[in-house]
Amino acid sequence: MNSSQDRDLQGLTALVTGGASGIGAATAALLTARGARVAVLDRDPAGAPPGTLAVTADVADGPAVRAAVAEAVGLLGGLHILVNNAGIGAIGTVEENDDDEWLRVLDINVLGMVRTARAALPHLRAAAADRPGCVSITNTCSIAATAGLPQRALYSASKGAVLSLTLAMAADHVREGVRVNCVNPGTADTPWIGRLLDRADDPAAERAALNARQPLGRLVAADEVAAAIAYLASPAAASVTGTALAVDGGMQGLRLRPTP
């Protein structure tokens, strides 16, 4: 880590949803290492990184989210950074998920962020007066929002909504001192991907195919996505808002010639 970044979040407070595993846990750990006081909001916060505060809530439950955000803010003494990371995956074409599944995934992946942001915004506005440029919301989106991927119709629709939501929120809250951005990971090596691979007929072949889909030739690491989120939350990004930062091994922007 660059020495100038060692404690660049000192004095800031953060709430990370879905922070007990995968990208969320990596983010919570990195924000803590860089000096922030961090609370993790998760349905099962048992995996929350050491040094963080754990609060229990399901982002699909509005009253529980409001109570958990209030609890976290009380424990932290304020809120400067919200990382809207909680979400679920979905597989299939537009025909292969019924209405109930569409509603469930959109409720968690989109409305879950809305519920958390709605509860957090009064606290973020209050913090913006004291630490200008240091108050932010970062949404975990996906490269599926901008690149057509097979068998991901529902998931892609939910993440496309997150991208549009991010831009609208950035416009709504920029004059309140709250920056809003998102990160667009490519296929990341997370527990969800691990479960998908476990269910494949040939897990090794499926992993090789996922690796090959990204120009760098490997899955994105959770720590790499966490580093992008930490940047967007940091004072170094004080002029960054309304931005989607791809961490995808070149998947969205590069068009390589096939190897011989």
SELUMTOR-950362 format. One record per atom (N, C-alpha, C): x, y, z. Coordinates in pm, whole numbers, plus 32768, in hexadecimal, padded with zeros to 4 digits. Layout:
BEGIN
XYZ;...
END
This chain:
BEGIN
80557F898000;800080008000;8058807C8000;803480E17FB1;807B81607FAF;8076819E8039;80E881D38066;80ED820880EE;808B827B8101;806C82C88096;800F833780A1;7F80830680B8;7F698285809D;7EE4824C80B0;7ED782008133;7F4381F2817D;7F42819981F0;7ECE81B6824F;7EB78236826E;7E4E825A82CD;7DFC82CF8295;7DE382CE8211;7D9F834081D4;7D0C834A81F9;7CD482E28237;7C4982E48262;7C3C82F982F8;7CA9831F8338;7CA7833883C8;7C3D83A083EB;7BEC8382844E;7B8583DE847A;7B0083D18430;7AFD837C83CA;7A8183668380;7A3B82E883B0;79B882E3839A;7968827083C1;792382388346;791081B48344;78DB817382CD;787B810382F4;781880EE829C;77BB807E82A7;77C080318225;77D97FAE822E;77E37F5781B9;77757EEE81C1;77197EEE8162;76B27E878161;76E87E0A811B;76B87D968146;76F07D1A8111;77837D0E8130;77AA7D4081A4;78377D4D81C4;78757CD7820C;782E7C668211;78637BF38259;789F7B8981FE;789F7BA1817C;78DC7B408120;79017B85809D;79547B45804F;79737B727FC7;79A87BFF7FBF;79757C497F5B;79A27CD37F44;79857D2A7FBD;79137D167FFD;78F07D678071;79527D5680E3;79777CDA8101;79D67CC2816D;7A5F7CFB814B;7A8A7CEB80CE;7B0B7D2380A4;7B0A7DBB80B1;7A997DF9808F;7A8D7E8A809A;7A8E7EB8812A;7A407E76817E;7A3D7E9B820B;7AC77E90824A;7B107E258228;7B967E13825F;7BF57E7F822F;7BEC7EA581AF;7C477F0A8179;7C277F9481B2;7BA87FB781BA;7B85803981F5;7BB780428285;7BAC7FD382CF;7BDE7FCF8358;7C757FE1835B;7CBA7F9B8303;7D4C7FA582FF;7D7B803282DD;7D2A807C8294;7D4F8103826C;7D1A816D82CD;7CEB81428340;7CD0819F83AD;7C3F81BB83CB;7BE1818C8379;7B5481A78392;7B1F814D8402;7AB9817C8447;7A6B812784A0;79F880F1844D;79E9806D844C;7991802C83EB;792A7FD58431;78AE7FE18405;78437F86842D;781B7F3383B5;77FE7EB583CD;77D27E588366;773F7E39837D;76EE7E4B8316;76617E26831A;764F7DAA82C4;761E7D3E8300;76117CC182B7;75A37C6D82F7;75657C1682A7;75037BB882E1;75447B5C8346;75C17B378329;760E7AE18383;76997B1F8391;76AB7B7883F2;772A7BC183FB;779B7B74843E;778B7AF1844B;77F27AA38490;787A7AAE844C;787D7AC383CB;78FC7ACE8383;79337B5A837B;78FA7BB983C3;792B7C4283C0;79BF7C4683E5;7A107C93839D;7AA07C9583B9;7AC07CC68446;7B2F7C9A847E;7B5A7CCA8502;7B667D628503;7B3E7D9D8570;7B487E2E857E;7ACE7E79854E;7A6E7E338511;79F37E7484E5;79837E5B8549;791B7EAC8541;78A47E9C8592;783A7E57853E;77F57DF68576;77947DA7852A;77067DCD8552;76B27DE784EE;76247DFB8504;75D97D9C84A6;756A7D6884D5;75217D02848A;74A47D3E844B;74967D2A83C7;741D7D548380;741F7D1782F6;73A97D0382BF;73947CDA8235;73697D5481E8;73B17D76817B;73907DF18131;73077DEA80EF;72C87D7680EF;72407D6A80BC;71D77D948122;72017DB1819B;71A67DD38209;71BB7E65822F;71607EBC8202;71707F4B8217;71807F7382A8;71257F4C8301;71347F72838E;71B67F3F83CC;71E07EC583A6;725D7E8F83DC;72D47EE083AC;72D07F0D832E;733D7F5F82F9;73447FE48343;72D280248357;72D280A4839F;730A8094842B;72E2802A846F;7313801384F7;73A87FF684F7;73D67FA68495;74647F818490;74BB7FF9846F;748F804F8413;74DC80C783F2;74E38122846D;7473813384B2;74758186852B;74D2814C8594;74D080C685A3;752A80868604;75BC809D85DD;75DB808A855C;7664809B852E;769481298542;7640818A8520;766782168530;767C823785C4;762881FF861A;763B821486A9;76BE81DC86DB;76E1816586AC;775E812686D6;77D88170869F;77CB81A08622;783D81E185E0;784A82748607;77DB82B18631;77DE833F8651;77CD839885D8;77938363856F;777E83B084F3;77938356847B;778483908403;77978340838A;77C983978319;783D837082E1;787783B6826F;7870836481EE;787382E181FA;788182898185;7818821B818C;77CB820D8122;7771819B8113;779D814A809B;77B280CA80AF;77CF806E8041;775880108034;770A80237FCA;76947FD37FAD;76C17F587F5F;76E27EEF7FA5;771D7E7A7F64;76C27DFF7F65;76647DF87FC1;76117D7F7FCC;75C57D657F4A;75C47CE87F20;757B7CC37EA7;75807C2D7E92;75317BFF7E32;752C7B717E11;753A7B607D7B;755A7AE67D52;75667AC87CC5;74E97A877C8E;74E77A777C0B;747A7A317BC7;74AE79FE7B42;748179887B1E;74AB79487AA1;743279307A4A;7443794079C8;73D9791A796D;73B879857907;7373795D789D;734079BA783A;72C379FD7870;72897A567821;72127A9D784D;719D7A3E7866;71A279C87829;713579677839;7145790E78B4;71BC790978EB;71DB789E794A;71CD78C379DD;71A4793E79F9;718479657A82;70F579997A85;70A6796A7AE4;701B79957AE9;700F7A1E7B2B;6F947A537B30;6F7F7AD97B66;6FAE7AE57BF6;6F967A7D7C45;6FBE7A847CD2;70557A947CE0;70A17A4E7C8B;71337A5A7C92;71617AE37C62;71227B177BF8;71437B9E7BCC;712A7C037C3C;70BA7BF87C7C;709B7C567CE9;70FC7C477D5E;71227BCB7D7E;717E7BB37DED;72077BF17DD2;723D7BD97D5A;72C37C0B7D3B;72C47CA37D30;72607CDD7CEF;725B7D6E7CE5;72477DAD7D6E;71F97D6C7DC4;71E27DA07E4B;72647DA87E99;72B77D417E8E;73357D3F7ED9;739E7D967E95;73B27D857E13;74227DC67DCF;740C7E5B7DB7;738F7E857DA6;73747F127D8B;73347F567E05;72C27F247E2E;727F7F637EA0;72CF7F547F21;731F7EED7F2C;73767EE17FA0;73D47F587FAC;740A7F857F3B;74617FFC7F3C;741080797F5B;739680817F24;734180F47F3E;732180FE7FD3;72FA808F800E;72D88090809D;734E80BD80F3;73C3808980D4;743880AA8126;7461813C8113;746281698095;748781F4807B;7422825380BA;73A3823380B1;733A828880EB;735082998181;7374822C81C4;738B82348254;740D827C8275;74708271821C;74F582AA8238;7501833D8213;74B5836C81B2;74CC83F2817C;74C4846281E4;746784628242;746A84CF82A4;74ED84D682F2;752784638311;75A6845E8359;761A848982FF;761584628280;767D848B8222;767B8521820C;7605855B81FE;75FB85ED81EE;763686358268;7618860282DC;764C86418356;76E4863D835A;771E85CE832A;77B085C0832B;77F3861782C2;77AC86358255;77E9867D81E4;78168709820C;77D18746826A;77F787CD8293;788087D182D5;78A38765831B;792287628364;7996872A8311;797886D082B4;79E386928266;79C1869981D0;79C6870F8195;79A3871C8107;79FD86C580B0;79C08683804F;7A09862B7FF4;7A1B859E8028;79FD858980A9;7A16850780E8;799684B78101;792684E780CF;78A684A480E6;787684688063;785883E68066;783C83A47FE7;77E583297FF8;77A683037F8A;776282837F7B;77A3823E7F04;77CA81C27F16;77FC81717EA7;77A680F47E9C;776B80E17E27;7716806F7E0B;776580047DC0;77577F887DEB;77947F1B7D9F;77367EF57D2D;775F7F167CB5;77137EF87C3D;77517E7C7BFC;77607E7A7B7A;779B7E067B35;77B37E2B7AA4;78147DEA7A68;78297DFA79D9;77AF7DC9798B;775B7D7879CC;76DE7D4C798D;76817DC0796E;76977E3579AB;76467EAA798D;76657EE57904;76DB7ECA78D1;77067F0C7855;77337EAB77E9;773C7E2A7807;77667DC677A5;76FF7D5577A4;76D27D2E772F;76717CC27726;76B27C3C7746;76847BFA77B0;76BB7B7977D9;764E7B0F77CA;76717A997799;760B7A30778B;75DE79FB7813;756179D47819;752779977891;752979F3790A;751D7A7478F2;751F7AD47961;74B47B40794F;74427B207914;73DE7B8878F5;73AF7BD07972;73847B8779D6;73517BC47A4F;73BF7C0E7A9C;742F7BCE7AAD;749E7C0E7AF3;74CA7C8E7AAC;74D57C877A27;74FE7CFC79DA;749A7D6D79E7;74197D4C79E5;73B27DB379F4;73BE7DF87A7C;73D87DAA7AE4;73E47DE67B69;745E7E407B71;74CB7E187B33;75457E697B3B;753E7EE17ADD;74F57ED47A6D;74DC7F497A1A;74907FB37A67;74317F867AB9;73E77FE37B0E;744380257B74;74A17FD97BAB;750080127C0C;7555807E7BCB;758080677B50;75D180CC7B0A;7581814C7AF8;750581417AC8;74B281B87AB4;749281FB7B39;747881AB7B9F;745E81E17C24;74D682317C56;754D81FD7C40;75C782427C6C;75D282CC7C2E;75BB82D47BAC;75C683557B67;755C83B77B99;74E183877BAC;747783DF7BDC;7493840F7C69;74C383B57CBF;74E383DC7D48;755684407D4B;75B7842D7CF4;7627848B7CEF;75F785177CCE;759885217C70;756285A47C4C;750E85DE7CBF;74C3858A7D02;746B85B97D6E;74B985EE7DE6;752D85B37E03;756D85CE7E84;75F386157E7B;761F86387E01;76A386767DF3;76A986FC7E3F;763E87497E3D;764087CB7E80;762B87C07F17;761187477F44;7609872E7FD4;768E86FC800B;76F286F07FB4;777586C27FDE;7783862C7FE4;772785E17FA6;772B854F7FA6;774D85207F19;77C184E57F09;77E984AC7E88;77AE84207E79;778583FC7DFE;774B83787DE6;778B833D7D69;77C682C87D79;780782817D0B;77E681EC7D13;781081A17CB0;780381107CB7;788080CE7C7E;789780537CA7;78FF80007C6C;78BB7F927C1C;78F77F717BA9;78C27F097B51;79277E977B49;79207E387BA7;797C7DC67B9D;795B7D6E7B26;79C47D327AEF;79AF7CC17A95;79917C467AE9;79A47BD17AB1;798A7B577AFD;79F27B4C7B6D;79C17B577BE8;7A1C7B5C7C5B;7A1D7AD57CA1;7A8F7AB57CDA;7AA07A357D20;7A667A427DAC;79E27A307DB4;79977A417E30;795179BF7E55;791979B77ECE;78D1793C7EF2;785E791B7E94;781B79807E5B;77AD79647DFF;77E0791D7D82;784D794E7D4B;7889790C7CD6;78B878807CFC;78EF78717D74;791877ED7DA1;78A4778B7DA5;783077BA7DD2;77BA77617DD5;778C773E7D49;7792779E7CED;776F77807C62;77CC77167C27;784C77267C41;78AD76C67C0C;7897763C7C48;787576377CC7;785D75B67D08;77E9756B7CC7;778875B67C90;771475767C54;772875527BC1;7796757F7B86;77AE75657AF8;77D474D27AE2;77B574A07A6C;77D974167A4A;787074027A4E;78BA74677A21;794C74617A21;797F74E57A5C;798D74EE7AE2;79B4756D7B1F;7A3775A67AE9;7A9875507ACF;7B1975827A9D;7B0975C27A14;7ABC758279BC;7AA675B97937;7A57763C793E;79F576417999;79A476BA79A6;79FA772D79DB;7A5277117A3B;7AAC777A7A6D;7B0977AA79FF;7B3C774E79AE;7B9377767940;7B4977D078DD;7AC977B178C4;7A7A78047869;7A64788F78A2;7A4978977923;7A37791A7963;7AB9796A7962;7B297927797B;7BAA796B7974;7BC279A378E9;7BA579527883;7BC1797977F9;7B6879EB77CB;7AF379FC780A;7A967A6477E1;7ACD7AF077FC;7B297AFC785C;7B637B7C787E;7BED7B89783D;7C087BF877F9;7C857C0577AF;7D027BEC7800;7CFF7C0B7883;7D757BED78D5;7D8A7B5878E9;7D237B0878CC;7D307A7778D3;7D1A7A3B795C;7CDC7A8679B6;7CC17A517A3C;7C4B7A9A7A77;7C117A5E7AE0;7BA67AA07B28;7BDB7B197B76;7B847B787B8E;7BA67BEC7BE0;7BA97BC17C72;7C0A7BF17CBD;7C137BD37D4C;7BBD7C357D9B;7B807C047E06;7B2E7C5A7E5B;7B7F7CD07E8F;7BFD7CBA7EB0;7C527D267EE3;7C647D957E7B;7C647D717DFA;7C747DD57D91;7BF97E2E7D88;7B847DF47D97;7B0A7E447D99;7B067E9C7E16;7B2F7E637E86;7B337EB07F03;7B8E7F2A7EF4;7BFE7F1C7EB0;7C5A7F8C7E9E;7C187FFC7E4E;7BC87FD87DEB;7B81803E7D9D;7B1880847DF2;7AD180387E44;7A6D80747E9D;7AB080D17F02;7B2080A67F39;7B6780FA7F9A;7B97817C7F59;7BC381757EDD;7BEA81F07E96;7B73824E7E89;7B0182197E5B;7A8C826F7E47;7A5B82AC7ECA;7A7482697F3A;7A4C829C7FBD;7AB282FB7FFA;7B2783057FBF;7B96834B7FFF;7B9983DF7FD9;7BE284308025;7BF484BD8001;7C3484D07F79;7C80846C7F49;7CBE84777EC5;7C5784807E55;7BDC84517E71;7B7184547E0C;7B0D84C47E27;7B3A852F7E66;7ADF859A7E8E;7A9785DA7E18;7ACF85CF7D9F;7A8F86087D28;7A4E859E7CD1;7A3F85257D06;7A0684B77CB7;7979849A7CE7;791884B27C90;788E848D7CAD;784684717C2A;77E384187C2E;779C83F07BB6;77F0839B7B59;784D834E7B93;78AB82FE7B44;789582697B5C;78A0821C7AF1;789F81897AFA;792D81597ADC;796D811F7B40;79F880F37B34;79FC805E7B1C;7A2280357AA4;7A297FA77A82;7AA77F687ABB;7A957EF57AFC;7B057EA57B2F;7AED7E1A7AF7;7B0F7E097A79;7ADA7D987A2D;7B417D5279D5;7BC17D6E79EC;7C277D2F7999;7C1D7D537906;7BDE7DC478E6;7BD07DEF785B;7B557DBA7815;7AFE7D77785F;7A8D7D317821;7A2F7D8E77D5;7A157E05780A;79B77E6077CA;79F57EA77751;7A707ED8775F;7AA47F3476FB;7AFF7EF87692;7B387E8376AA;7B9C7E4C764E;7B5E7DE675EF;7B907DE57576;7B677D847511;7BE77D4774D6;7C157CDC7514;7C927C9F74EA;7C7A7C417474;7CDD7C357420;7CD87BD073B6;7CE57B4673F4;7C9F7AE373C1;7CAD7A5C73F6;7D3D7A2B73ED;7D6779E17452;7DEE79A9744C;7DF1793973E5;7E60792B739F;7E6978C27336;7E5878387372;
END
